[in-house]
Amino acid sequence: MQLQVARIGKPHGIRGEVTVQVLTDAPQDRFVPGSNIIVEPAALGPLTITSARWNKDILLVGFSGFSDRNGAETLRGASLFIETEEANDDGAEGWYEHELKGLIAKVDGEVVGTVTGLRTGTAQDLLVIEGQDGTEILVPFVEQIVPVVDLEAGAIELTPPPGLFTINAQAVDGDL
């Protein structure tokens, strides 16, 4: 199974390093120089890690074949994965993004959209839902708003406060 461990951000400096949004509990185990990592889009990889270091709270990673800022810029936005046998069946709370993508989002039993992603690394994890009308809606991934995640049924149940979908959809569209 492939497990997403990071998203590549902007280049850092002039030597080809990039910032990464860490999506793993064990970055010290995942970003070891000499390790190969799977990349999406696949045309960019696989990549071999040449360096990994922390600059305050930001992980900076260098990859073989990317030795300058211009080369590193071509990696921006790519997702990094590892191949693992790990599964989220240890009883721990939480889900991997790949487990949530594609789940049907319902409010009071009515389908309101489909989960297309999970944004982490901010003050609050956010589910990204594509609404029935194609708009992108950001929903705080907290138990009060997302009380049910049923992977077997392929659905989540939402109890959003009034206006959540309207306000967040407008913010994405830039209508506020």
N, C-alpha and C positions, 0 to 999 in steps of 0.2 A: 504494500500500500504506500502511496506517496503522501507525505505529510508536509504541508507548507510551513516553512520555518522563518520566512522573511519576505519583505518587499523591498526592492531597491529604490532608494530615493535619489537625491541630487549628488553630483560629484563633489568631492571634498579635496581641495588643494589642486596641485598640478601633476601629481604622480599617479593618477588613475584610480585612487581610492573612491569609494562611494559610501554614502550613509545608507544604513538599512533599518527598516522598521522591523524589529525583532518580534516574531510571533511564536516563540518557543520558550519553555521554562528553563532550558539548558543551553544557552548560547555558547558557553565555554566548551560544550561537547559537540555542537553542530558546526562551529566555525573554526576548525582547526586547519592551519596551513598544511597544504598537501591533499586535503579532502576534495573530492569531486562533488558537485552539487547540480541537481537537475534544474533547468530554467524553463520558464514559460514566458514568452514564446520560445518554442524549442529551437528555432533558428539561431538563437543567441548562445546555446550551450550544447553540451554540459560545460560548466565552468570549474576551474581548479582554483581553490583559495590559495593565495600567496601570503596574505597577511590579514590579521584581525586584531583590532585594538580599540579600546574605549577612549573617547574624548568626552569627558564629563559623562553624560547619560546617553551618548550616541555611539553606537557601534560603527566603526569604519572598517570596511573590508576591501582588500585588493584581490584582483583576479589575474591569472596568467593570460597574457595577450592584451591586457588593457593597462598601458603604462603612462597614459596621459589623460588629461581632462576631457578632451574631445572623444576619445574612445570610451571613457567611463560614461559620458553623457548618453551613449547609445544603449546603455543598460537601464536607464531610468524607467521606473514603472514595472520592470520585470519581477515576476514572482519566483522565489527560490524554494525548492522542495528537496527532501531527502527520501530515500527508499527505506521503509521501516516495517517491522512486523508488529509494532505497537498498535494497540487499539484502545479506544476510550471505554473499556469495559472493567475498569478497576474500581468502580463505584464512586469515583471522584465527580464532583459537580463540574459542569462545563462541557463544551462541545468544540470540536475543531470546525473551522470554516467549511471544509469540504463536506462535513456531515450536514451542515445547515443549508448549503446551496441547493436550490431546487425544491425546498419544502414549500408547501402551499400555506399561505398566511390567511387565517380566518378570524373574523370578529363576529361573535354570536352565531357561529356556524356558517356564516356567509363568507365566500372567498373574496378577499380584497386584493390579493396579489401573490407574488412568488418571491421567496428569499433569493437574492442574487449575490449576497456577500456579507461580510462581517468586518467592520472597521474597529480596530483596536489601537492602543497606543495613545489614546486621548484620555481625558478624565473619565469618560464613560464609554463602554463598548456599545456600538450601534449596529443594529441589523439593517442591511440595505434591502429594501423591498421594492420590486417593480410593481406598481399598481396596475389595476385592470386597464387603465387608460394610458399606460406606458410611462407614467411619471415615476421618478425615483423618490422613495420615501425613507427617511432615516428614523428608526424607532429605537429608543433606549432599550438595551438588552438587560432589563431588570425584571425580577420575578413579579413585581406588581403589574407590569405591562405585558410581559410574556410569561404567563403562569404555566403554560403547557408547551413542552417540546416533545413531540411524539415521532421519533425517527421511524418506527415501524409503520405508522400510519402515513408518514410523509407529510406531516402538517405541524404547524404551530398555532396555538390559540392566543389571540391578543385581546387585551382589555385596555385599549388606549383611552386616555382622558379626552374629553371633548376638544375637538379642533386639532389634535395631534397630526392627523394625516393632512389636513388642509394647510396648516402652518408649515410643516416640514416640506411638503411638496412645493409650496410657493417659494420657500427659501432656496430650494434646488433650482427652480426655474428663474430665480432672480426677480420675482414679482413683488417682493416686499419693499 
